[in-house]
Structures are given as structure tokens and as C-alpha cells.
Amino acid sequence: MKKLFAGSLYLGGFLMVSVGHAADLKQSKFTQVVNDVAVISTADNSQKVAMVNEVFNMPDMVRTGEASRAELVADDKTITRVGANTIFSFDPASRTIDLQQGSLLFHSPKGKGGGTIRTSSATASVLGTTLIVSTTRSGGFKVIDLEGHVAIKFLTGLRQDLYPGQMTFVLAGGRPAPVITIRLDTLTKGSQLVQGFAEPLPSLPLIQQQVATQVKQIESGQAQDTGLLVGDDATSDSVQVVKVDPNTISGVQQSSGDLKSSGETVAINSPNLDPAFISTFSFSNGVGGTSSFSAFIAPNITINTPTINLSPYGSEFSFIADGAFDFNSTSSSSSPFNNEGTLTINGSVTFTGLPVSSASFLELIAGNQLTISSGSTVEADVGTFILEALGSGGMTLNGVNIVDNAPSGDIVIGALSSISLTGSSFHTPRNGTVSFFSENGSVTIDVSGQAGINTGTLDITAAGSITFTDSNSNSQSSTQGVNSNSGTITAGDSIFVNAGNSTPAVGNTGPLGQGTLSFTAANLIQMQNVSFGNSYINITANTINLSNVDFQSGSQVSLACLNGMLAGSPNTNQPNVVMGDVNFIKNVTYGGSPAQNFVPIAQGGALSSGTAPITISVR
């Protein structure tokens, strides 16, 4: 449900508004003057009363007093309406307005050059739209979109888009703030900039159409009035709101995410996305140019449609389920999130329309929990397909299939906390990569049924432990397991791998590959019931314990432990392991023969001469 704020309050500041490259505004003239409106000469600082039909000459300034306003119209029909307590001037060299304090309404007819809003740290370009700009005491400004499309372009290269009924702040220093939806009927009904002039705005029918659309949404339950007014202060992830009470009006400072996340869920029920929830961001690409991505942002997102068409949005798109999204162009991550939003996928879905190339990416990001219903297939043929859960609950996926069939497609499963995957499959072409990343927790993968990981490269990284098991201990024919040419598995604590069957030939890999598979853990690596089909296998930990493990003939195996030795009595099922050593507990083989026969005597094995296919060293 979309939540609507009642309107916007006003305080002062400084900004500039540039209005494109069409005809300049030198011929703008006053068409209406209400109460105290003066023209201030920049030559001698003298003042004179503004008069209707008088041409406004640059670089003089206009000042309005209390309960005063003015309208100016340029030759191309560009309309500038000035509110009370405002000081501004036109730049004589371009279509620019210097707004030192106050507010204005700006309307540029479609095809007449449009315009931009600019400060020393941010710009907002406008084309064929009607908007209101108000300065803030912090030195930034607010932008409200009454109809049409507003694109805010910051000097850092970041871009943000507004659609009718949306507003945002441009903060001091050129930083963005959250986009929120406001009630247009409340705003326009009480706005002297919209209603306080003799001649109606040419765009008034379009504004009224947007008002009618919002009212229908409220009446049908698709939107809800919060009863809150937008204040004058904001941060990169919050806005000030004023609570409307019959007896008192009190100011409160709250996160916009906190306001919007209280039960609000936006459902996606058709292939085409609602533009009201889409923002576009631009950023420096590091090579002298800019890149951009579009994002569907809502407090909570539920996907109920089998296809989603992303063709209108270029090559990069994000679904962000969180009430407080902050894109920082100086950071490599899109954070912080308020760790409350959920992203739910009810059934299989295919994301279409993005380029099938290594440069494209699609992100599904949940501020808290990402949930996919069991048995669902989620597919996107893009360069990089990312699924992230950024809350303390981590990510849990049961019986789902994640597919990226792009020629060099990559799948990334990430969480700030732990990742738990049961009976799920992840598939890319042999040129692709499947990655699992837990920044603060563990990764647990239980391969069962027809589940498995099919990819060119497998990467797993966890701050804690990594566990890979097959819960179908006696169903070797049903297990796909892991089929990858190479991979890197790195754990901050321990690694445990159990393919679930006492016969190592039914382990986790396919035919002998040409890649390298590396396991590294800070403490213990324990493996059982595994058959390695890679040319190069590297296992590094303080202690390494192996049971029912087969290294295929022709492979090169490097084992590194704290002491650099194979423990005595290998493959005798000795009850006690030797900490700091490599322990061949039982049935550890190389090409079907006891593995210690392929380890040099100097490292505790039985190989007396020749090239050793298995080496043991100090880590």
C-alpha cells in the first residue's frame, strides 16, 4: 500500500534554477503582481514597485513580502510563479534563476527547452513539467513534482527521478534524500502558487488528472493517508514530518523508512512496473564518464507475476525492499539500509528485457529478509544476478532454483548475516560463476533431491563456518551435487563437507576438470564422502580431517596444515585425530588406491620416490 504525506512545509535557503538552452528569459515580464513585490537594482540597490506588463531586466532582483506573490512569463511561455518572502534574479547569460530564499513554481511547456534546478553542489533537469521548489534552512532545497517527469542530476554524477506526486530534498553538499509520495489534492488546494493567480496554469488539467488518480487509489485502498506533513529538514535516509493533531501540531524527526515500513507492501502483479516506485541513479564510472541504474524502491515488495519486463530501464536494475535507501556515490555499496524491508517472491518469475551481456546486472535486495516460495524458479539472463538480504535474519532458501543462462552469467547470493540453503539449485553456463557471501555469519548448503550447483566457478566466503551436506544419504541417483571447473571456498572459522553417502564415488563433482578447487579455513576442515573431479585441489587449515574421500587419478593435491605432516596410522579409522596434522581417517584414496601411497615419506606418507601427486606442507 502506498502511503501519502499530506503536503510540504516551507522555510528558507539558497539555490539556483537553470532552465535549459532554449530562448533565454530576458523578455520575461510581470503578468500579475499581488501585494508587496519590488524590483531591486543591482547597480545601486534601489527598489521600485513591480508593475504588470513591465519587462524584468537582468541582473536585477525580485523581492516579495509577506502574503505576496508574482507571475512572470517568458516569450516561449515559460511561467515562473514566485511565492511570498522570496528573493531571486535571472542570470543574463542563460535561462537561470538565482533563488536566494523562498519558493517558486516553474512550468516549461513541452518542447520549449525544459529546465534544470541547480546549486553549487547539485542540479535537477526538467522537461515539459510543472514543479515547485522551496529552499531549506540547511542550504539545500525541496523539489515537488506536480505533473510530468523531473530528473535531478547531482554534480557527483548521481541522478534521481521524480514522478507526479513525489518529492525529495537535495541536501547541502549535493547529497540525495529519500523520495516520498505526497497528497497532491491537499498540496494544490492550499497552494497560492497553484491557485492564487488570475489565469490558471496551462498544465492545471494534467495536475488535476494526477490528483484524481491519487484519490481513486485512496478510495480503493491502494494508498493510505498518513496524516503527516513533510517538514523542512532531511538526511540521506530520513525526512522530518509534522504530525497533524486536532489540538496541536508538533514536530517529530523520524526515518522515512520507519514511517513507510509499518505494514506497507507494494505488490507487483503484472510484467510492467509502476513508475511511481522507480528512481534512477547516475554515478561516475571511473573512466571519465557516468553510468546509471534504475531501482524499484518500496518498504516491502511482493512479486506475484511470472514475468517482469525490464526493457525500459537500460542494462542495470535493482529491486530494493527497504524504507530508507541511500545511494552514496563515494562508496562501493548502496547502504545503509534500515534492516526492515522484506522482498517476497510468490512463485516462479523470469526477469526479461535486460541485455544478455557481461555488463548488465540485476539485484534483488531486501533490507531484512528475502523470501522465495519453495519450488519456484527465479531466472534472469544477465551479466550478474544478485540476491541479497541485509538484515540480522540472513537469507534462507528452501527448494528454489536460481538460473542465469547468459553466456558469462554470474549468480551472487549475499547476506550480512548467515545464509542457509536447503534443496536449492543454482545454474550458470560453464563460463559463469556462482558466489555465496556472508559478511558476518556462516554459509550452510544442504544439497538434496535434484538440487545442486552447476557453474564454471564456485566461490563461497563466510566470516564464520561453511557447511556443505547432502541430506539424501542413500539417494545417490537423485543428487546433482556440485559440478564446477574451479572454485574458492574460504571460511573465517571451519569448513565441513559431507556428500552424504559412504561410497566416495557418489561425491559432489563431475568428470575431471581443468580448474583449481581451493578450500581455506582458519581452524578445521573436515570432509567426508566426497569425490573430487578437479585437476588441482588445494586444502588449507590448521587441522584437516578426511574420511571416504577420493582424489581422482591424474589430479594434483596440495594439503597445508599447521604442522605440515600426515598423521600416523592413516586410513585405519583411528579414534583420535592429531590436531595440527592432516588426518586420513578412513577410506581416503587417490584413483581408488590408499592416498598415503601418493604422499612423500618426508611428509608422513609412503611414497619413497617419484613425483608426488599429493603434497603436505606447513600452511
C-alpha positions in Angstrom: 0.0 0.0 0.0 1.3 3.4 -1.0 1.4 5.9 2.0 0.8 9.5 1.2 2.0 12.5 3.2 -0.3 15.5 3.4 1.9 18.1 2.0 5.0 20.2 2.5 6.0 23.0 4.9 8.4 25.8 3.9 11.5 27.5 5.3 14.4 29.4 3.6 17.9 29.0 1.9 19.8 29.5 -1.4 19.8 27.8 -4.8 19.8 28.4 -8.5 17.4 27.2 -11.1 18.7 26.8 -14.7 16.1 26.3 -17.4 17.9 24.7 -20.3 19.2 26.1 -23.6 16.1 27.3 -25.4 15.2 31.0 -25.7 16.6 33.0 -22.7 14.3 34.7 -20.2 15.4 38.3 -20.9 11.9 39.1 -22.3 10.1 37.7 -19.2 7.5 40.2 -17.9 5.2 40.5 -15.0 1.7 39.3 -15.8 0.4 39.5 -12.2 1.6 41.2 -9.0 0.0 40.7 -5.6 0.7 42.9 -2.7 4.4 43.7 -1.9 6.5 42.9 -4.9 9.6 45.0 -5.6 12.4 45.1 -8.2 15.9 45.7 -6.7 18.5 47.3 -8.9 21.9 45.5 -8.6 23.6 48.7 -9.9 22.7 50.9 -6.9 20.5 48.7 -4.7 17.5 50.9 -5.2 14.0 49.5 -5.2 10.8 50.2 -7.2 7.4 48.6 -7.2 6.9 45.9 -9.7 4.2 46.6 -12.3 2.1 44.4 -14.6 3.5 44.2 -18.2 6.8 45.6 -17.0 9.7 43.7 -18.5 12.1 42.3 -15.9 15.7 43.3 -16.7 18.7 41.2 -15.7 20.6 41.1 -13.4 18.1 43.0 -11.2 16.4 41.0 -8.4 12.7 40.5 -7.4 11.7 40.5 -3.8 8.3 39.6 -2.4 7.0 40.3 1.1 4.5 38.7 3.4 1.3 37.4 1.7 2.8 38.5 -1.7 3.4 36.7 -5.0 4.2 37.4 -8.6 4.0 35.7 -12.0 6.4 36.2 -14.9 6.0 34.8 -18.4 8.8 34.5 -21.0 8.4 34.7 -24.8 8.4 30.9 -25.1 5.5 30.8 -22.5 7.8 29.6 -19.7 6.0 30.5 -16.5 7.7 31.4 -13.2 5.5 32.0 -10.2 7.1 33.4 -7.1 5.9 32.8 -3.6 5.9 35.0 -0.5 9.2 36.1 1.2 11.3 35.3 -1.9 14.3 36.9 -3.4 15.5 35.8 -6.8 17.1 37.1 -10.1 17.6 35.8 -13.6 21.1 35.2 -14.9 21.5 37.4 -18.0 23.7 34.8 -19.8 21.4 31.8 -19.6 18.0 30.6 -18.7 18.9 30.6 -15.0 17.2 31.8 -11.8 19.2 32.6 -8.7 16.8 31.9 -5.8 18.4 33.2 -2.6 15.4 32.4 -0.4 11.8 31.4 -0.8 9.8 29.3 -3.2 8.7 29.2 -6.8 6.6 27.3 -9.2 8.2 26.6 -12.6 6.4 25.4 -15.7 8.0 24.9 -19.1 5.8 23.9 -22.0 6.6 20.6 -23.6 9.2 21.1 -26.4 10.2 24.6 -25.2 13.5 23.6 -23.7 12.7 22.4 -20.3 15.0 23.4 -17.5 17.2 22.4 -14.6 17.4 23.2 -10.9 21.0 23.8 -9.7 23.0 24.7 -6.7 26.8 24.7 -6.3 26.5 21.0 -5.4 23.5 19.6 -7.3 21.4 20.1 -10.4 18.0 19.0 -11.4 17.0 19.0 -15.0 13.3 19.3 -16.0 11.5 18.9 -19.3 7.8 19.6 -20.0 6.8 19.5 -16.4 5.4 21.6 -13.5 7.2 21.6 -10.2 7.6 23.6 -7.0 11.0 24.4 -5.5 11.5 25.6 -1.9 14.7 26.5 -0.2 15.6 25.0 3.2 17.5 26.5 6.1 20.3 24.0 5.6 21.2 25.5 2.2 19.5 22.8 0.2 16.1 22.7 -1.3 12.9 20.6 -1.8 11.5 19.6 -5.2 7.9 18.6 -5.7 6.7 17.1 -9.0 3.1 18.2 -9.8 3.0 16.6 -13.2 5.4 15.2 -15.8 8.9 13.9 -15.1 11.7 15.5 -13.1 15.2 14.3 -13.3 17.6 15.5 -10.6 21.2 15.4 -11.7 23.8 16.0 -8.9 27.3 17.3 -9.6 28.7 14.0 -8.4 27.1 12.3 -11.3 24.2 10.8 -9.3 20.7 11.0 -10.9 17.3 10.8 -9.2 13.9 10.7 -10.9 10.6 12.1 -9.6 7.1 11.3 -10.9 3.8 13.1 -10.3 3.0 13.3 -6.6 6.6 12.7 -5.5 9.0 15.0 -3.6 12.5 14.8 -2.3 15.3 17.0 -0.8 18.6 18.0 -2.3 20.8 18.2 0.7 23.6 20.6 1.4 26.7 19.3 -0.2 24.8 17.7 -3.1 23.6 14.6 -1.3 20.2 12.9 -2.1 17.4 12.2 0.3 14.5 9.7 0.2 11.8 10.1 -2.4 8.3 10.1 -0.8 4.8 10.4 -2.1 2.6 13.3 -1.0 -1.1 14.1 -1.4 -1.5 16.3 -4.4 -5.0 17.3 -3.6 -4.0 18.7 -0.2 -1.0 20.4 -1.6 -2.6 22.0 -4.6 -5.8 23.1 -2.8 -3.8 25.2 -0.4 -1.0 26.4 -2.7 -1.1 30.0 -3.7 1.5 29.2 -6.3 -1.1 26.9 -8.0 -4.4 28.6 -7.1 -3.5 32.2 -6.3 -3.4 33.8 -9.8 -6.0 35.1 -12.2 -5.0 32.9 -15.1 -4.9 29.1 -14.5 -1.8 27.2 -15.2 -1.7 25.7 -18.7 -0.8 22.4 -17.0 -3.6 22.6 -14.5 -5.7 19.8 -16.3 -2.7 17.5 -16.1 -2.2 18.2 -12.4 -5.9 17.6 -11.7 -5.7 14.3 -13.6 -2.9 13.2 -11.2 -5.0 14.4 -8.2 -7.9 12.3 -9.4 -5.7 9.2 -9.8 -4.4 9.6 -6.2 -7.9 10.0 -4.8 -9.0 6.8 -6.6 -6.0 5.0 -5.1 -7.0 6.1 -1.6 -10.7 5.2 -2.1 -9.8 1.7 -3.4 -7.3 1.0 -0.5 -4.2 1.1 -2.8 -3.0 4.2 -0.9 -3.3 5.5 2.6 -3.1 9.0 4.0 -0.5 9.1 6.8 -1.9 12.3 8.2 1.7 13.7 8.3 3.1 16.9 6.8 6.7 16.9 5.3 8.9 19.3 7.3 12.0 21.3 6.3 14.8 19.0 7.5 16.1 15.8 6.0 19.1 13.5 6.0 20.3 11.0 3.4 17.9 8.4 4.9 15.2 10.3 6.7 12.9 13.3 6.4 11.2 15.5 9.1 7.5 15.1 9.4 4.9 17.1 11.4 2.1 15.1 13.0 -1.4 16.6 12.3 -3.5 16.6 15.5 -6.9 18.3 16.1 -5.5 20.1 19.1 -1.8 20.5 18.5 0.8 20.4 15.8 4.2 19.0 17.0 7.3 18.4 15.0 8.9 15.0 15.1 12.1 13.6 13.4 11.6 10.1 12.1 13.2 7.9 9.4 11.2 7.9 6.3 11.7 4.1 6.3 10.2 3.8 9.7 7.1 5.7 8.5 6.7 3.7 5.4 7.6 0.3 6.7 4.7 0.0 9.1 2.9 -2.8 7.1 3.2 -1.2 3.7 3.8 -3.7 1.0 3.9 -3.0 -2.7 2.7 -5.9 -4.8 4.0 -6.4 -8.4 1.2 -8.2 -10.2 1.9 -7.5 -13.8 5.0 -7.5 -16.1 5.1 -3.7 -16.3 6.3 -1.9 -13.2 4.6 1.1 -11.6 6.8 4.1 -12.4 5.8 5.8 -9.1 8.2 3.4 -7.3 11.1 3.7 -9.7 14.1 6.0 -9.2 17.1 6.4 -11.5 20.7 6.9 -10.2 23.8 8.0 -12.1 27.3 7.8 -10.9 30.9 8.1 -12.1 32.1 5.1 -14.0 35.7 5.8 -13.1 36.8 6.4 -16.7 35.6 9.9 -17.1 32.0 9.1 -17.9 28.9 8.2 -16.0 26.7 5.1 -15.6 23.2 4.8 -14.3 20.8 2.3 -12.9 17.1 2.2 -12.2 15.6 0.9 -8.9 12.2 -0.2 -7.8 12.2 1.0 -4.2 9.5 0.3 -1.6 9.4 -0.6 2.1 8.3 -4.2 1.3 8.0 -5.8 -2.1 5.9 -8.8 -3.1 6.3 -10.3 -6.6 3.3 -12.2 -7.8 3.8 -12.2 -11.6 5.5 -14.9 -13.7 7.4 -12.3 -15.8 8.7 -8.8 -15.2 9.7 -6.7 -18.2 12.8 -4.5 -17.6 13.4 -3.5 -21.2 12.6 0.3 -20.5 15.4 0.6 -17.9 18.7 0.0 -19.7 21.2 -2.6 -18.5 21.2 -2.2 -14.7 18.2 -2.6 -12.4 17.6 -3.1 -8.7 14.6 -4.2 -6.6 15.1 -2.7 -3.2 12.8 -3.6 -0.3 13.5 -1.1 2.4 12.1 2.1 3.7 15.4 4.0 3.8 17.6 3.7 0.7 20.8 5.8 0.5 23.0 5.6 -2.6 26.4 7.0 -1.8 28.4 7.8 -4.9 31.6 7.8 -3.0 31.1 4.3 -1.6 31.2 0.9 -3.3 27.9 -0.2 -1.6 24.4 1.0 -1.5 23.9 1.5 2.2 22.9 2.0 4.9 19.5 0.2 4.9 17.2 0.3 7.8 17.1 -3.5 8.0 13.3 -3.7 8.0 12.2 -4.4 4.4 11.2 -7.8 3.0 11.2 -8.9 -0.6 8.9 -11.9 -1.2 8.6 -13.9 -4.5 5.5 -16.0 -4.6 6.1 -18.5 -7.4 8.4 -18.7 -10.4 9.4 -15.5 -12.1 11.5 -14.6 -15.1 13.1 -11.1 -15.4 13.3 -10.2 -19.1 14.4 -7.2 -21.2 17.9 -6.6 -19.8 20.8 -7.1 -22.2 22.3 -10.6 -22.2 25.8 -9.3 -21.7 28.6 -9.3 -19.1 27.9 -5.6 -18.4 24.3 -6.0 -17.3 23.2 -6.7 -13.8 20.0 -7.3 -11.8 19.8 -7.0 -8.0 17.1 -8.3 -5.6 17.9 -6.6 -2.3 16.0 -7.0 1.0 16.8 -4.7 3.9 15.9 -7.5 6.2 14.6 -10.8 4.7 14.4 -12.2 1.1 11.9 -15.0 0.7 11.2 -17.2 -2.3 8.4 -19.8 -2.2 9.6 -23.4 -2.3 9.5 -25.0 -5.8 10.0 -21.6 -7.6 12.4 -20.9 -10.3 13.8 -17.3 -10.5 15.6 -16.6 -13.7 17.4 -13.6 -15.2 19.8 -13.9 -18.2 22.1 -11.0 -17.3 25.8 -10.5 -16.7 25.4 -10.5 -12.9 22.3 -11.7 -11.0 22.5 -10.6 -7.3 20.2 -11.7 -4.4 20.9 -10.0 -1.1 19.4 -10.0 2.4 20.9 -7.3 4.7 19.0 -7.9 7.9 20.1 -9.9 11.0 17.9 -12.8 9.9 20.2 -13.5 7.0 18.9 -15.5 4.0 17.1 -18.8 3.9 16.1 -20.5 0.7 14.4 -23.9 0.6 13.7 -25.8 -2.6 14.2 -22.9 -5.1 16.1 -22.7 -8.4 18.1 -19.7 -9.3 19.1 -19.5 -13.0 21.3 -17.2 -15.1 21.8 -18.5 -18.6 23.7 -15.5 -20.0 26.9 -16.7 -21.7 29.0 -15.3 -18.9 26.3 -15.0 -16.4 27.1 -14.8 -12.7 24.9 -15.5 -9.7 25.7 -13.8 -6.3 23.9 -14.8 -3.1 24.8 -12.4 -0.3 23.9 -11.6 3.3 25.2 -9.6 6.1 24.3 -12.4 8.4 24.1 -16.2 7.7 23.0 -18.0 4.6 21.0 -21.2 4.7 20.2 -23.1 1.5 18.3 -26.4 1.5 17.4 -28.4 -1.6 18.1 -25.5 -3.9 19.8 -25.3 -7.3 22.0 -22.6 -8.8 22.8 -22.8 -12.5 25.0 -20.7 -14.9 26.9 -21.7 -18.1 30.4 -23.0 -17.8 31.8 -19.5 -18.3 29.8 -18.2 -15.3 30.3 -18.1 -11.5 28.1 -18.9 -8.6 29.1 -17.0 -5.4 27.9 -17.2 -1.8 29.0 -14.4 0.6 28.2 -14.0 4.3 29.8 -10.9 5.7 29.2 -11.6 9.4 27.8 -15.2 9.6 28.0 -18.7 8.2 27.0 -20.4 5.0 25.1 -23.7 5.1 24.3 -25.6 1.9 22.2 -28.8 2.0 22.0 -30.4 -1.4 19.1 -32.8 -1.6 16.7 -34.1 -4.2 17.5 -32.7 -7.7 19.3 -29.8 -6.1 22.8 -28.8 -7.0 25.2 -26.2 -8.2 26.2 -26.2 -11.9 28.6 -23.5 -12.9 32.1 -22.8 -14.2 33.4 -21.3 -10.9 32.1 -21.8 -7.4 33.1 -19.2 -4.8 31.9 -19.3 -1.1 33.1 -16.8 1.5 31.9 -16.6 5.1 33.2 -14.9 8.2 32.1 -17.9 10.2 31.9 -21.5 9.1 30.9 -23.1 5.8 28.9 -26.4 5.8 28.1 -28.4 2.7 26.0 -31.5 3.1 23.7 -33.9 1.2 20.7 -34.8 3.4 19.8 -37.6 1.0 22.4 -40.0 2.3 21.1 -43.0 0.4 19.8 -41.5 -2.8 22.9 -41.1 -5.0 20.9 -41.1 -8.2 18.9 -38.1 -7.2 21.8 -35.9 -6.2 23.2 -33.4 -8.7 25.7 -32.1 -6.1 28.3 -29.6 -7.3 29.6 -29.5 -10.9 32.2 -26.8 -11.4 35.5 -26.5 -13.1 37.1 -24.4 -10.3 36.2 -22.7 -7.1 37.4 -21.0 -3.9 35.9 -21.7 -0.6 37.1 -19.5 2.3 35.9 -19.6 5.9 36.8 -17.5 8.9 36.3 -20.5 11.2 35.8 -24.0 9.8 34.7 -25.9 6.7 32.6 -29.1 6.8 31.8 -31.1 3.7 29.7 -34.3 3.7 28.3 -35.7 0.5 26.0 -38.0 2.5 27.0 -41.5 1.2 29.6 -43.8 2.4 30.9 -44.6 -1.1 33.2 -41.7 -2.3 32.4 -42.4 -5.9 29.0 -40.7 -5.5 30.5 -37.4 -4.3 30.0 -33.9 -5.5 31.8 -33.4 -8.7 31.6 -34.4 -12.4 34.4 -35.5 -14.7 37.9 -34.4 -14.1 38.1 -30.7 -14.9 41.0 -28.5 -15.7 40.3 -25.9 -13.0 41.5 -25.5 -9.4 39.3 -26.0 -6.3 40.7 -24.4 -3.2 39.4 -24.7 0.4 40.8 -22.4 3.1 39.7 -22.3 6.8 41.2 -20.6 9.8 40.8 -23.7 12.0 39.4 -27.0 10.9 38.5 -28.6 7.5 36.5 -31.8 7.8 35.5 -33.7 4.6 33.7 -37.0 4.1 32.0 -38.9 1.3 33.5 -36.7 -1.4 34.9 -37.4 -4.8 37.0 -34.6 -6.3 37.0 -34.3 -10.1 39.3 -31.3 -10.4 42.8 -31.2 -11.8 44.1 -29.2 -8.8 42.8 -29.4 -5.3 44.2 -27.2 -2.5 43.1 -27.7 1.1 44.5 -25.4 3.8 43.6 -25.3 7.5 45.2 -25.8 10.9 43.8 -29.3 11.0 42.5 -31.4 8.1 40.3 -34.5 8.7 39.3 -36.6 5.7 37.1 -39.7 5.6 35.7 -41.5 2.5 37.4 -39.1 0.1 38.7 -39.9 -3.3 41.1 -37.8 -5.3 40.8 -38.8 -9.0 43.9 -40.2 -10.7 45.8 -37.5 -12.6 45.0 -34.7 -10.2 47.4 -32.6 -8.1 46.5 -32.3 -4.4 48.1 -29.8 -2.1 47.3 -30.1 1.7 48.6 -27.4 4.1 48.2 -27.7 7.8 49.8 -26.3 11.0 52.4 -28.9 11.4 52.9 -29.8 7.7 52.6 -33.6 8.3 50.3 -36.5 7.6 49.2 -38.1 11.0 50.3 -41.6 11.7 48.2 -44.7 11.0 46.4 -43.3 8.0 43.2 -45.0 6.8 42.8 -47.1 10.0 39.8 -45.3 11.4 41.9 -44.1 14.3 39.7 -42.8 17.1 41.7 -39.7 17.8 42.8 -37.2 15.3 46.1 -35.3 15.6 45.4 -31.6 15.9 47.6 -29.6 13.5 48.1 -32.5 11.1 46.4 -33.9 8.0 44.4 -36.9 9.1 43.4 -39.6 6.6 40.9 -41.2 9.0 39.4 -43.9 6.7 39.0 -44.8 3.0 40.9 -41.8 1.7 42.0 -42.8 -1.8 43.8 -41.5 -4.9 42.5 -43.1 -8.0 41.0 -45.8 -5.9 44.2 -46.7 -4.0 45.2 -45.6 -0.4 46.1 -41.9 -0.6 49.1 -42.2 1.8 50.9 -44.2 -1.0 51.0 -40.9 -3.0 52.4 -38.8 -0.2 56.2 -38.5 0.2 57.7 -40.3 3.2 59.2 -37.0 4.4 55.6 -35.7 4.9 54.4 -38.8 6.7 53.2 -40.8 3.6 54.5 -44.0 1.9 55.8 -42.6 -1.4 59.6 -43.2 -1.5 60.4 -41.8 -4.9 59.0 -40.2 -8.0 56.7 -37.2 -8.4 54.2 -36.9 -5.6 50.6 -36.1 -6.7 49.7 -35.4 -3.1 51.9 -33.0 -1.1 51.6 -31.9 2.5 53.2 -28.6 3.7 53.1 -26.1 6.5 50.3 -23.6 5.9 
